[in-house]
Every structure is written in structure tokens, then in C-alpha cells.
Amino acid sequence: MTEITVRQRNQITIPKAIAEEAGIAEGAVGDLSYANGVITISFRGHPREPFDLSRYIGIGRGLWGDTVEEIDRTLREQRDTADRY
């Protein structure tokens, strides 16, 4: 978490690294809200990167085994040891 300081006239500065990562440039217009102790800033027209599910292909590869038999055996063992109510 990045620490900020409230200056004169309630001004804060968004650190450069965060502004760049969020795509916030000089002159950006945003909305500020406060609810349940949380301040949220949302910038209008923020370019949002499209969600690409293909980034997660293969994320679990090798987790339960490498062959169908290994995977089947591992899952069976886990099912047998699971607490069932």
C-alpha cells in the first residue's frame, strides 16, 4: 500500500507509478465517492484492457498429475480423504 499525505486545501498527489499503471494523465476527470470508511476515485473513459481468458490456459497443468491415470488416482485419493458431512 502506498502512503499519501493530505496537503493544504485537502489536496493529494497520486504517485507517478500508480498514475501510469492506471492510465491517469493530466486533465483526467474522475468521480470521488465515500462509503463505509472507503474513498473511491473512478476516472471516466478509463481505457480498460479487454479480459482475455486465454491467459489462464494451462494454469493447472501438472497440479494433479501428468497423465490421465495419475490425475484420476490423485482425485480419487483426495475424495477418499475428504471430510464429508
PDB file with one MODEL, atoms N, CA, C and O in Angstrom:
MODEL        1
ATOM      1  N   MET A   1       0.853  -1.175   0.000  1.00  0.00           N
ATOM      2  CA  MET A   1       0.000   0.000   0.000  1.00  0.00           C
ATOM      3  C   MET A   1       0.891   1.228   0.000  1.00  0.00           C
ATOM      4  O   MET A   1       1.925   1.251   0.667  1.00  0.00           O
ATOM      5  N   THR A   2       0.501   2.231  -0.733  1.00  0.00           N
ATOM      6  CA  THR A   2       1.272   3.459  -0.858  1.00  0.00           C
ATOM      7  C   THR A   2       0.715   4.521   0.077  1.00  0.00           C
ATOM      8  O   THR A   2      -0.495   4.740   0.134  1.00  0.00           O
ATOM      9  N   GLU A   3       1.595   5.167   0.801  1.00  0.00           N
ATOM     10  CA  GLU A   3       1.187   6.212   1.736  1.00  0.00           C
ATOM     11  C   GLU A   3       1.122   7.553   1.016  1.00  0.00           C
ATOM     12  O   GLU A   3       1.998   7.880   0.214  1.00  0.00           O
ATOM     13  N   ILE A   4       0.087   8.321   1.306  1.00  0.00           N
ATOM     14  CA  ILE A   4      -0.048   9.660   0.743  1.00  0.00           C
ATOM     15  C   ILE A   4      -0.269  10.643   1.887  1.00  0.00           C
ATOM     16  O   ILE A   4      -0.596  10.242   3.004  1.00  0.00           O
ATOM     17  N   THR A   5      -0.090  11.925   1.606  1.00  0.00           N
ATOM     18  CA  THR A   5      -0.285  12.971   2.604  1.00  0.00           C
ATOM     19  C   THR A   5      -1.293  13.969   2.074  1.00  0.00           C
ATOM     20  O   THR A   5      -1.210  14.394   0.922  1.00  0.00           O
ATOM     21  N   VAL A   6      -2.246  14.343   2.916  1.00  0.00           N
ATOM     22  CA  VAL A   6      -3.215  15.372   2.536  1.00  0.00           C
ATOM     23  C   VAL A   6      -2.560  16.718   2.813  1.00  0.00           C
ATOM     24  O   VAL A   6      -2.123  16.998   3.929  1.00  0.00           O
ATOM     25  N   ARG A   7      -2.503  17.544   1.772  1.00  0.00           N
ATOM     26  CA  ARG A   7      -1.862  18.852   1.881  1.00  0.00           C
ATOM     27  C   ARG A   7      -2.911  19.948   2.068  1.00  0.00           C
ATOM     28  O   ARG A   7      -4.098  19.691   2.271  1.00  0.00           O
ATOM     29  N   GLN A   8      -2.421  21.156   1.990  1.00  0.00           N
ATOM     30  CA  GLN A   8      -3.276  22.336   2.134  1.00  0.00           C
ATOM     31  C   GLN A   8      -4.461  22.236   1.171  1.00  0.00           C
ATOM     32  O   GLN A   8      -4.306  21.774   0.040  1.00  0.00           O
ATOM     33  N   ARG A   9      -5.602  22.655   1.600  1.00  0.00           N
ATOM     34  CA  ARG A   9      -6.847  22.626   0.815  1.00  0.00           C
ATOM     35  C   ARG A   9      -7.234  21.195   0.413  1.00  0.00           C
ATOM     36  O   ARG A   9      -7.823  20.986  -0.648  1.00  0.00           O
ATOM     37  N   ASN A  10      -6.906  20.221   1.253  1.00  0.00           N
ATOM     38  CA  ASN A  10      -7.287  18.813   1.062  1.00  0.00           C
ATOM     39  C   ASN A  10      -6.757  18.204  -0.226  1.00  0.00           C
ATOM     40  O   ASN A  10      -7.396  17.320  -0.797  1.00  0.00           O
ATOM     41  N   GLN A  11      -5.617  18.652  -0.687  1.00  0.00           N
ATOM     42  CA  GLN A  11      -5.039  18.125  -1.924  1.00  0.00           C
ATOM     43  C   GLN A  11      -4.175  16.903  -1.638  1.00  0.00           C
ATOM     44  O   GLN A  11      -3.488  16.828  -0.619  1.00  0.00           O
ATOM     45  N   ILE A  12      -4.230  15.941  -2.570  1.00  0.00           N
ATOM     46  CA  ILE A  12      -3.341  14.780  -2.517  1.00  0.00           C
ATOM     47  C   ILE A  12      -2.693  14.630  -3.892  1.00  0.00           C
ATOM     48  O   ILE A  12      -3.215  15.128  -4.890  1.00  0.00           O
ATOM     49  N   THR A  13      -1.569  13.950  -3.933  1.00  0.00           N
ATOM     50  CA  THR A  13      -0.905  13.677  -5.199  1.00  0.00           C
ATOM     51  C   THR A  13      -0.917  12.168  -5.413  1.00  0.00           C
ATOM     52  O   THR A  13      -0.530  11.405  -4.528  1.00  0.00           O
ATOM     53  N   ILE A  14      -1.362  11.747  -6.586  1.00  0.00           N
ATOM     54  CA  ILE A  14      -1.327  10.333  -6.932  1.00  0.00           C
ATOM     55  C   ILE A  14       0.106  10.021  -7.360  1.00  0.00           C
ATOM     56  O   ILE A  14       0.617  10.644  -8.290  1.00  0.00           O
ATOM     57  N   PRO A  15       0.759   9.069  -6.696  1.00  0.00           N
ATOM     58  CA  PRO A  15       2.138   8.745  -7.068  1.00  0.00           C
ATOM     59  C   PRO A  15       2.250   8.391  -8.556  1.00  0.00           C
ATOM     60  O   PRO A  15       1.354   7.771  -9.129  1.00  0.00           O
ATOM     61  N   LYS A  16       3.368   8.798  -9.165  1.00  0.00           N
ATOM     62  CA  LYS A  16       3.571   8.642 -10.599  1.00  0.00           C
ATOM     63  C   LYS A  16       3.384   7.197 -11.064  1.00  0.00           C
ATOM     64  O   LYS A  16       2.717   6.957 -12.070  1.00  0.00           O
ATOM     65  N   ALA A  17       3.959   6.240 -10.351  1.00  0.00           N
ATOM     66  CA  ALA A  17       3.872   4.831 -10.762  1.00  0.00           C
ATOM     67  C   ALA A  17       2.423   4.356 -10.798  1.00  0.00           C
ATOM     68  O   ALA A  17       2.033   3.621 -11.705  1.00  0.00           O
ATOM     69  N   ILE A  18       1.630   4.771  -9.821  1.00  0.00           N
ATOM     70  CA  ILE A  18       0.216   4.362  -9.778  1.00  0.00           C
ATOM     71  C   ILE A  18      -0.556   5.053 -10.888  1.00  0.00           C
ATOM     72  O   ILE A  18      -1.379   4.423 -11.551  1.00  0.00           O
ATOM     73  N   ALA A  19      -0.302   6.348 -11.101  1.00  0.00           N
ATOM     74  CA  ALA A  19      -0.987   7.081 -12.171  1.00  0.00           C
ATOM     75  C   ALA A  19      -0.700   6.460 -13.535  1.00  0.00           C
ATOM     76  O   ALA A  19      -1.602   6.308 -14.359  1.00  0.00           O
ATOM     77  N   GLU A  20       0.563   6.102 -13.766  1.00  0.00           N
ATOM     78  CA  GLU A  20       0.927   5.488 -15.047  1.00  0.00           C
ATOM     79  C   GLU A  20       0.272   4.123 -15.209  1.00  0.00           C
ATOM     80  O   GLU A  20      -0.253   3.804 -16.276  1.00  0.00           O
ATOM     81  N   GLU A  21       0.304   3.317 -14.146  1.00  0.00           N
ATOM     82  CA  GLU A  21      -0.294   1.981 -14.209  1.00  0.00           C
ATOM     83  C   GLU A  21      -1.799   2.052 -14.457  1.00  0.00           C
ATOM     84  O   GLU A  21      -2.358   1.208 -15.158  1.00  0.00           O
ATOM     85  N   ALA A  22      -2.454   3.062 -13.881  1.00  0.00           N
ATOM     86  CA  ALA A  22      -3.899   3.214 -14.029  1.00  0.00           C
ATOM     87  C   ALA A  22      -4.284   3.981 -15.286  1.00  0.00           C
ATOM     88  O   ALA A  22      -5.468   4.081 -15.607  1.00  0.00           O
ATOM     89  N   GLY A  23      -3.307   4.521 -15.999  1.00  0.00           N
ATOM     90  CA  GLY A  23      -3.604   5.270 -17.212  1.00  0.00           C
ATOM     91  C   GLY A  23      -4.201   6.635 -16.938  1.00  0.00           C
ATOM     92  O   GLY A  23      -4.989   7.144 -17.736  1.00  0.00           O
ATOM     93  N   ILE A  24      -3.830   7.238 -15.806  1.00  0.00           N
ATOM     94  CA  ILE A  24      -4.346   8.555 -15.438  1.00  0.00           C
ATOM     95  C   ILE A  24      -3.358   9.613 -15.911  1.00  0.00           C
ATOM     96  O   ILE A  24      -2.186   9.585 -15.536  1.00  0.00           O
ATOM     97  N   ALA A  25      -3.833  10.547 -16.737  1.00  0.00           N
ATOM     98  CA  ALA A  25      -2.979  11.607 -17.261  1.00  0.00           C
ATOM     99  C   ALA A  25      -3.493  12.961 -16.784  1.00  0.00           C
ATOM    100  O   ALA A  25      -4.605  13.066 -16.267  1.00  0.00           O
ATOM    101  N   GLU A  26      -2.681  13.986 -16.962  1.00  0.00           N
ATOM    102  CA  GLU A  26      -3.075  15.339 -16.581  1.00  0.00           C
ATOM    103  C   GLU A  26      -4.375  15.709 -17.280  1.00  0.00           C
ATOM    104  O   GLU A  26      -4.538  15.467 -18.476  1.00  0.00           O
ATOM    105  N   GLY A  27      -5.288  16.290 -16.534  1.00  0.00           N
ATOM    106  CA  GLY A  27      -6.572  16.697 -17.085  1.00  0.00           C
ATOM    107  C   GLY A  27      -7.648  15.616 -17.019  1.00  0.00           C
ATOM    108  O   GLY A  27      -8.787  15.852 -17.421  1.00  0.00           O
ATOM    109  N   ALA A  28      -7.294  14.427 -16.513  1.00  0.00           N
ATOM    110  CA  ALA A  28      -8.291  13.354 -16.399  1.00  0.00           C
ATOM    111  C   ALA A  28      -9.393  13.783 -15.434  1.00  0.00           C
ATOM    112  O   ALA A  28      -9.113  14.403 -14.408  1.00  0.00           O
ATOM    113  N   VAL A  29     -10.629  13.461 -15.753  1.00  0.00           N
ATOM    114  CA  VAL A  29     -11.779  13.819 -14.929  1.00  0.00           C
ATOM    115  C   VAL A  29     -12.291  12.552 -14.259  1.00  0.00           C
ATOM    116  O   VAL A  29     -12.484  11.525 -14.910  1.00  0.00           O
ATOM    117  N   GLY A  30     -12.506  12.637 -12.958  1.00  0.00           N
ATOM    118  CA  GLY A  30     -12.952  11.457 -12.227  1.00  0.00           C
ATOM    119  C   GLY A  30     -14.079  11.764 -11.268  1.00  0.00           C
ATOM    120  O   GLY A  30     -14.439  12.921 -11.052  1.00  0.00           O
ATOM    121  N   ASP A  31     -14.626  10.718 -10.702  1.00  0.00           N
ATOM    122  CA  ASP A  31     -15.678  10.821  -9.690  1.00  0.00           C
ATOM    123  C   ASP A  31     -15.120  10.316  -8.367  1.00  0.00           C
ATOM    124  O   ASP A  31     -14.408   9.312  -8.330  1.00  0.00           O
ATOM    125  N   LEU A  32     -15.441  11.007  -7.289  1.00  0.00           N
ATOM    126  CA  LEU A  32     -14.970  10.662  -5.967  1.00  0.00           C
ATOM    127  C   LEU A  32     -16.162  10.298  -5.111  1.00  0.00           C
ATOM    128  O   LEU A  32     -17.163  11.016  -5.093  1.00  0.00           O
ATOM    129  N   SER A  33     -16.062   9.172  -4.392  1.00  0.00           N
ATOM    130  CA  SER A  33     -17.159   8.786  -3.502  1.00  0.00           C
ATOM    131  C   SER A  33     -16.592   8.275  -2.189  1.00  0.00           C
ATOM    132  O   SER A  33     -15.445   7.832  -2.117  1.00  0.00           O
ATOM    133  N   TYR A  34     -17.416   8.346  -1.155  1.00  0.00           N
ATOM    134  CA  TYR A  34     -17.034   7.886   0.177  1.00  0.00           C
ATOM    135  C   TYR A  34     -18.161   7.029   0.728  1.00  0.00           C
ATOM    136  O   TYR A  34     -19.313   7.462   0.776  1.00  0.00           O
ATOM    137  N   ALA A  35     -17.828   5.814   1.142  1.00  0.00           N
ATOM    138  CA  ALA A  35     -18.832   4.931   1.745  1.00  0.00           C
ATOM    139  C   ALA A  35     -18.143   3.957   2.689  1.00  0.00           C
ATOM    140  O   ALA A  35     -17.136   3.347   2.330  1.00  0.00           O
ATOM    141  N   ASN A  36     -18.669   3.814   3.864  1.00  0.00           N
ATOM    142  CA  ASN A  36     -18.169   2.857   4.854  1.00  0.00           C
ATOM    143  C   ASN A  36     -16.676   2.994   5.123  1.00  0.00           C
ATOM    144  O   ASN A  36     -15.979   1.990   5.263  1.00  0.00           O
ATOM    145  N   GLY A  37     -16.185   4.208   5.196  1.00  0.00           N
ATOM    146  CA  GLY A  37     -14.785   4.447   5.509  1.00  0.00           C
ATOM    147  C   GLY A  37     -13.822   4.285   4.345  1.00  0.00           C
ATOM    148  O   GLY A  37     -12.607   4.309   4.542  1.00  0.00           O
ATOM    149  N   VAL A  38     -14.349   4.119   3.128  1.00  0.00           N
ATOM    150  CA  VAL A  38     -13.501   3.924   1.955  1.00  0.00           C
ATOM    151  C   VAL A  38     -13.735   5.043   0.948  1.00  0.00           C
ATOM    152  O   VAL A  38     -14.872   5.333   0.578  1.00  0.00           O
ATOM    153  N   ILE A  39     -12.648   5.668   0.512  1.00  0.00           N
ATOM    154  CA  ILE A  39     -12.722   6.690  -0.528  1.00  0.00           C
ATOM    155  C   ILE A  39     -12.370   6.021  -1.848  1.00  0.00           C
ATOM    156  O   ILE A  39     -11.350   5.341  -1.956  1.00  0.00           O
ATOM    157  N   THR A  40     -13.224   6.219  -2.853  1.00  0.00           N
ATOM    158  CA  THR A  40     -13.003   5.610  -4.169  1.00  0.00           C
ATOM    159  C   THR A  40     -12.951   6.704  -5.220  1.00  0.00           C
ATOM    160  O   THR A  40     -13.789   7.605  -5.241  1.00  0.00           O
ATOM    161  N   ILE A  41     -11.947   6.612  -6.098  1.00  0.00           N
ATOM    162  CA  ILE A  41     -11.845   7.537  -7.230  1.00  0.00           C
ATOM    163  C   ILE A  41     -12.002   6.712  -8.500  1.00  0.00           C
ATOM    164  O   ILE A  41     -11.273   5.743  -8.712  1.00  0.00           O
ATOM    165  N   SER A  42     -12.951   7.096  -9.339  1.00  0.00           N
ATOM    166  CA  SER A  42     -13.177   6.416 -10.615  1.00  0.00           C
ATOM    167  C   SER A  42     -13.000   7.431 -11.730  1.00  0.00           C
ATOM    168  O   SER A  42     -13.611   8.499 -11.712  1.00  0.00           O
ATOM    169  N   PHE A  43     -12.170   7.097 -12.690  1.00  0.00           N
ATOM    170  CA  PHE A  43     -11.927   8.014 -13.797  1.00  0.00           C
ATOM    171  C   PHE A  43     -12.785   7.639 -14.989  1.00  0.00           C
ATOM    172  O   PHE A  43     -12.881   6.471 -15.363  1.00  0.00           O
ATOM    173  N   ARG A  44     -13.404   8.645 -15.576  1.00  0.00           N
ATOM    174  CA  ARG A  44     -14.292   8.445 -16.721  1.00  0.00           C
ATOM    175  C   ARG A  44     -13.486   8.087 -17.956  1.00  0.00           C
ATOM    176  O   ARG A  44     -12.388   8.604 -18.167  1.00  0.00           O
ATOM    177  N   GLY A  45     -14.028   7.215 -18.752  1.00  0.00           N
ATOM    178  CA  GLY A  45     -13.396   6.865 -20.007  1.00  0.00           C
ATOM    179  C   GLY A  45     -12.062   6.170 -19.838  1.00  0.00           C
ATOM    180  O   GLY A  45     -11.230   6.174 -20.745  1.00  0.00           O
ATOM    181  N   HIS A  46     -11.860   5.578 -18.681  1.00  0.00           N
ATOM    182  CA  HIS A  46     -10.589   4.886 -18.448  1.00  0.00           C
ATOM    183  C   HIS A  46     -10.470   3.726 -19.421  1.00  0.00           C
ATOM    184  O   HIS A  46     -11.363   2.882 -19.492  1.00  0.00           O
ATOM    185  N   PRO A  47      -9.379   3.677 -20.167  1.00  0.00           N
ATOM    186  CA  PRO A  47      -9.228   2.574 -21.120  1.00  0.00           C
ATOM    187  C   PRO A  47      -9.043   1.263 -20.383  1.00  0.00           C
ATOM    188  O   PRO A  47      -8.023   1.054 -19.726  1.00  0.00           O
ATOM    189  N   ARG A  48     -10.009   0.392 -20.486  1.00  0.00           N
ATOM    190  CA  ARG A  48      -9.954  -0.877 -19.785  1.00  0.00           C
ATOM    191  C   ARG A  48      -9.473  -1.966 -20.731  1.00  0.00           C
ATOM    192  O   ARG A  48      -9.994  -2.125 -21.835  1.00  0.00           O
ATOM    193  N   GLU A  49      -8.483  -2.703 -20.287  1.00  0.00           N
ATOM    194  CA  GLU A  49      -7.940  -3.789 -21.089  1.00  0.00           C
ATOM    195  C   GLU A  49      -8.982  -4.894 -21.190  1.00  0.00           C
ATOM    196  O   GLU A  49      -9.541  -5.306 -20.173  1.00  0.00           O
ATOM    197  N   PRO A  50      -9.255  -5.382 -22.398  1.00  0.00           N
ATOM    198  CA  PRO A  50     -10.238  -6.454 -22.524  1.00  0.00           C
ATOM    199  C   PRO A  50      -9.777  -7.708 -21.793  1.00  0.00           C
ATOM    200  O   PRO A  50      -8.594  -8.050 -21.806  1.00  0.00           O
ATOM    201  N   PHE A  51     -10.718  -8.384 -21.161  1.00  0.00           N
ATOM    202  CA  PHE A  51     -10.397  -9.597 -20.415  1.00  0.00           C
ATOM    203  C   PHE A  51     -10.119 -10.729 -21.392  1.00  0.00           C
ATOM    204  O   PHE A  51     -10.943 -11.032 -22.255  1.00  0.00           O
ATOM    205  N   ASP A  52      -8.972 -11.341 -21.255  1.00  0.00           N
ATOM    206  CA  ASP A  52      -8.564 -12.417 -22.155  1.00  0.00           C
ATOM    207  C   ASP A  52      -8.408 -13.705 -21.358  1.00  0.00           C
ATOM    208  O   ASP A  52      -7.394 -13.915 -20.693  1.00  0.00           O
ATOM    209  N   LEU A  53      -9.409 -14.556 -21.430  1.00  0.00           N
ATOM    210  CA  LEU A  53      -9.415 -15.803 -20.681  1.00  0.00           C
ATOM    211  C   LEU A  53      -8.283 -16.736 -21.106  1.00  0.00           C
ATOM    212  O   LEU A  53      -7.860 -17.588 -20.325  1.00  0.00           O
ATOM    213  N   SER A  54      -7.792 -16.586 -22.323  1.00  0.00           N
ATOM    214  CA  SER A  54      -6.739 -17.473 -22.807  1.00  0.00           C
ATOM    215  C   SER A  54      -5.436 -17.314 -22.023  1.00  0.00           C
ATOM    216  O   SER A  54      -4.557 -18.169 -22.124  1.00  0.00           O
ATOM    217  N   ARG A  55      -5.291 -16.234 -21.241  1.00  0.00           N
ATOM    218  CA  ARG A  55      -4.096 -16.073 -20.403  1.00  0.00           C
ATOM    219  C   ARG A  55      -4.001 -17.166 -19.346  1.00  0.00           C
ATOM    220  O   ARG A  55      -2.922 -17.432 -18.818  1.00  0.00           O
ATOM    221  N   TYR A  56      -5.138 -17.803 -19.038  1.00  0.00           N
ATOM    222  CA  TYR A  56      -5.171 -18.796 -17.973  1.00  0.00           C
ATOM    223  C   TYR A  56      -5.094 -20.229 -18.481  1.00  0.00           C
ATOM    224  O   TYR A  56      -5.193 -21.169 -17.692  1.00  0.00           O
ATOM    225  N   ILE A  57      -4.922 -20.408 -19.770  1.00  0.00           N
ATOM    226  CA  ILE A  57      -4.823 -21.751 -20.324  1.00  0.00           C
ATOM    227  C   ILE A  57      -3.578 -22.422 -19.743  1.00  0.00           C
ATOM    228  O   ILE A  57      -2.482 -21.861 -19.775  1.00  0.00           O
ATOM    229  N   GLY A  58      -3.764 -23.615 -19.218  1.00  0.00           N
ATOM    230  CA  GLY A  58      -2.648 -24.393 -18.683  1.00  0.00           C
ATOM    231  C   GLY A  58      -2.230 -24.032 -17.280  1.00  0.00           C
ATOM    232  O   GLY A  58      -1.202 -24.518 -16.809  1.00  0.00           O
ATOM    233  N   ILE A  59      -2.993 -23.192 -16.588  1.00  0.00           N
ATOM    234  CA  ILE A  59      -2.597 -22.736 -15.262  1.00  0.00           C
ATOM    235  C   ILE A  59      -2.514 -23.892 -14.256  1.00  0.00           C
ATOM    236  O   ILE A  59      -1.728 -23.831 -13.311  1.00  0.00           O
ATOM    237  N   GLY A  60      -3.310 -24.930 -14.450  1.00  0.00           N
ATOM    238  CA  GLY A  60      -3.297 -26.055 -13.512  1.00  0.00           C
ATOM    239  C   GLY A  60      -2.537 -27.265 -14.021  1.00  0.00           C
ATOM    240  O   GLY A  60      -2.605 -28.338 -13.421  1.00  0.00           O
ATOM    241  N   ARG A  61      -1.821 -27.107 -15.111  1.00  0.00           N
ATOM    242  CA  ARG A  61      -1.095 -28.230 -15.715  1.00  0.00           C
ATOM    243  C   ARG A  61      -0.131 -28.847 -14.702  1.00  0.00           C
ATOM    244  O   ARG A  61       0.679 -28.150 -14.091  1.00  0.00           O
ATOM    245  N   GLY A  62      -0.235 -30.161 -14.536  1.00  0.00           N
ATOM    246  CA  GLY A  62       0.652 -30.890 -13.641  1.00  0.00           C
ATOM    247  C   GLY A  62       0.253 -30.830 -12.183  1.00  0.00           C
ATOM    248  O   GLY A  62       0.915 -31.439 -11.343  1.00  0.00           O
ATOM    249  N   LEU A  63      -0.810 -30.115 -11.860  1.00  0.00           N
ATOM    250  CA  LEU A  63      -1.224 -29.955 -10.472  1.00  0.00           C
ATOM    251  C   LEU A  63      -1.651 -31.274  -9.841  1.00  0.00           C
ATOM    252  O   LEU A  63      -1.314 -31.546  -8.689  1.00  0.00           O
ATOM    253  N   TRP A  64      -2.387 -32.093 -10.580  1.00  0.00           N
ATOM    254  CA  TRP A  64      -2.864 -33.368 -10.051  1.00  0.00           C
ATOM    255  C   TRP A  64      -2.140 -34.553 -10.672  1.00  0.00           C
ATOM    256  O   TRP A  64      -2.381 -35.696 -10.282  1.00  0.00           O
ATOM    257  N   GLY A  65      -1.268 -34.301 -11.619  1.00  0.00           N
ATOM    258  CA  GLY A  65      -0.529 -35.359 -12.295  1.00  0.00           C
ATOM    259  C   GLY A  65      -0.347 -34.996 -13.752  1.00  0.00           C
ATOM    260  O   GLY A  65      -0.877 -33.997 -14.238  1.00  0.00           O
ATOM    261  N   ASP A  66       0.417 -35.835 -14.438  1.00  0.00           N
ATOM    262  CA  ASP A  66       0.695 -35.547 -15.845  1.00  0.00           C
ATOM    263  C   ASP A  66      -0.101 -36.416 -16.809  1.00  0.00           C
ATOM    264  O   ASP A  66      -0.356 -36.013 -17.944  1.00  0.00           O
ATOM    265  N   THR A  67      -0.491 -37.597 -16.366  1.00  0.00           N
ATOM    266  CA  THR A  67      -1.259 -38.483 -17.236  1.00  0.00           C
ATOM    267  C   THR A  67      -2.673 -38.607 -16.703  1.00  0.00           C
ATOM    268  O   THR A  67      -2.953 -38.245 -15.560  1.00  0.00           O
ATOM    269  N   VAL A  68      -3.558 -39.119 -17.537  1.00  0.00           N
ATOM    270  CA  VAL A  68      -4.952 -39.303 -17.116  1.00  0.00           C
ATOM    271  C   VAL A  68      -5.015 -40.220 -15.902  1.00  0.00           C
ATOM    272  O   VAL A  68      -5.800 -39.986 -14.982  1.00  0.00           O
ATOM    273  N   GLU A  69      -4.194 -41.259 -15.898  1.00  0.00           N
ATOM    274  CA  GLU A  69      -4.192 -42.209 -14.784  1.00  0.00           C
ATOM    275  C   GLU A  69      -3.733 -41.549 -13.485  1.00  0.00           C
ATOM    276  O   GLU A  69      -4.324 -41.778 -12.430  1.00  0.00           O
ATOM    277  N   GLU A  70      -2.670 -40.723 -13.560  1.00  0.00           N
ATOM    278  CA  GLU A  70      -2.181 -40.024 -12.370  1.00  0.00           C
ATOM    279  C   GLU A  70      -3.227 -39.055 -11.830  1.00  0.00           C
ATOM    280  O   GLU A  70      -3.452 -38.977 -10.623  1.00  0.00           O
ATOM    281  N   ILE A  71      -3.854 -38.330 -12.725  1.00  0.00           N
ATOM    282  CA  ILE A  71      -4.884 -37.370 -12.318  1.00  0.00           C
ATOM    283  C   ILE A  71      -6.049 -38.094 -11.669  1.00  0.00           C
ATOM    284  O   ILE A  71      -6.538 -37.671 -10.621  1.00  0.00           O
ATOM    285  N   ASP A  72      -6.497 -39.182 -12.280  1.00  0.00           N
ATOM    286  CA  ASP A  72      -7.609 -39.960 -11.750  1.00  0.00           C
ATOM    287  C   ASP A  72      -7.272 -40.508 -10.360  1.00  0.00           C
ATOM    288  O   ASP A  72      -8.100 -40.447  -9.452  1.00  0.00           O
ATOM    289  N   ARG A  73      -6.056 -41.045 -10.193  1.00  0.00           N
ATOM    290  CA  ARG A  73      -5.630 -41.612  -8.913  1.00  0.00           C
ATOM    291  C   ARG A  73      -5.570 -40.510  -7.839  1.00  0.00           C
ATOM    292  O   ARG A  73      -6.045 -40.706  -6.720  1.00  0.00           O
ATOM    293  N   THR A  74      -4.990 -39.365  -8.182  1.00  0.00           N
ATOM    294  CA  THR A  74      -4.885 -38.266  -7.221  1.00  0.00           C
ATOM    295  C   THR A  74      -6.256 -37.779  -6.778  1.00  0.00           C
ATOM    296  O   THR A  74      -6.486 -37.571  -5.586  1.00  0.00           O
ATOM    297  N   LEU A  75      -7.167 -37.595  -7.726  1.00  0.00           N
ATOM    298  CA  LEU A  75      -8.510 -37.128  -7.375  1.00  0.00           C
ATOM    299  C   LEU A  75      -9.238 -38.152  -6.517  1.00  0.00           C
ATOM    300  O   LEU A  75      -9.935 -37.784  -5.571  1.00  0.00           O
ATOM    301  N   ARG A  76      -9.084 -39.435  -6.837  1.00  0.00           N
ATOM    302  CA  ARG A  76      -9.720 -40.487  -6.039  1.00  0.00           C
ATOM    303  C   ARG A  76      -9.182 -40.466  -4.610  1.00  0.00           C
ATOM    304  O   ARG A  76      -9.952 -40.577  -3.656  1.00  0.00           O
ATOM    305  N   GLU A  77      -7.859 -40.325  -4.458  1.00  0.00           N
ATOM    306  CA  GLU A  77      -7.247 -40.271  -3.125  1.00  0.00           C
ATOM    307  C   GLU A  77      -7.745 -39.058  -2.339  1.00  0.00           C
ATOM    308  O   GLU A  77      -8.021 -39.162  -1.143  1.00  0.00           O
ATOM    309  N   GLN A  78      -7.858 -37.924  -3.001  1.00  0.00           N
ATOM    310  CA  GLN A  78      -8.333 -36.721  -2.321  1.00  0.00           C
ATOM    311  C   GLN A  78      -9.792 -36.865  -1.910  1.00  0.00           C
ATOM    312  O   GLN A  78     -10.177 -36.416  -0.830  1.00  0.00           O
ATOM    313  N   ARG A  79     -10.600 -37.481  -2.750  1.00  0.00           N
ATOM    314  CA  ARG A  79     -12.007 -37.699  -2.403  1.00  0.00           C
ATOM    315  C   ARG A  79     -12.139 -38.634  -1.213  1.00  0.00           C
ATOM    316  O   ARG A  79     -13.000 -38.438  -0.355  1.00  0.00           O
ATOM    317  N   ASP A  80     -11.279 -39.659  -1.161  1.00  0.00           N
ATOM    318  CA  ASP A  80     -11.351 -40.624  -0.069  1.00  0.00           C
ATOM    319  C   ASP A  80     -10.935 -40.035   1.264  1.00  0.00           C
ATOM    320  O   ASP A  80     -11.406 -40.486   2.308  1.00  0.00           O
ATOM    321  N   THR A  81     -10.051 -39.023   1.254  1.00  0.00           N
ATOM    322  CA  THR A  81      -9.579 -38.427   2.498  1.00  0.00           C
ATOM    323  C   THR A  81     -10.374 -37.188   2.905  1.00  0.00           C
ATOM    324  O   THR A  81     -10.166 -36.664   4.000  1.00  0.00           O
ATOM    325  N   ALA A  82     -11.265 -36.714   2.066  1.00  0.00           N
ATOM    326  CA  ALA A  82     -12.032 -35.501   2.365  1.00  0.00           C
ATOM    327  C   ALA A  82     -13.044 -35.766   3.477  1.00  0.00           C
ATOM    328  O   ALA A  82     -13.634 -36.842   3.564  1.00  0.00           O
ATOM    329  N   ASP A  83     -13.224 -34.761   4.318  1.00  0.00           N
ATOM    330  CA  ASP A  83     -14.259 -34.846   5.357  1.00  0.00           C
ATOM    331  C   ASP A  83     -15.611 -34.655   4.711  1.00  0.00           C
ATOM    332  O   ASP A  83     -15.852 -33.658   4.030  1.00  0.00           O
ATOM    333  N   ARG A  84     -16.473 -35.594   4.922  1.00  0.00           N
ATOM    334  CA  ARG A  84     -17.821 -35.499   4.348  1.00  0.00           C
ATOM    335  C   ARG A  84     -18.845 -35.442   5.487  1.00  0.00           C
ATOM    336  O   ARG A  84     -18.785 -36.213   6.445  1.00  0.00           O
ATOM    337  N   TYR A  85     -19.744 -34.543   5.353  1.00  0.00           N
ATOM    338  CA  TYR A  85     -20.766 -34.366   6.403  1.00  0.00           C
ATOM    339  C   TYR A  85     -22.092 -34.858   5.922  1.00  0.00           C
ATOM    340  O   TYR A  85     -23.077 -34.797   6.658  1.00  0.00           O
TER     341      TYR A  85
ENDMDL
END
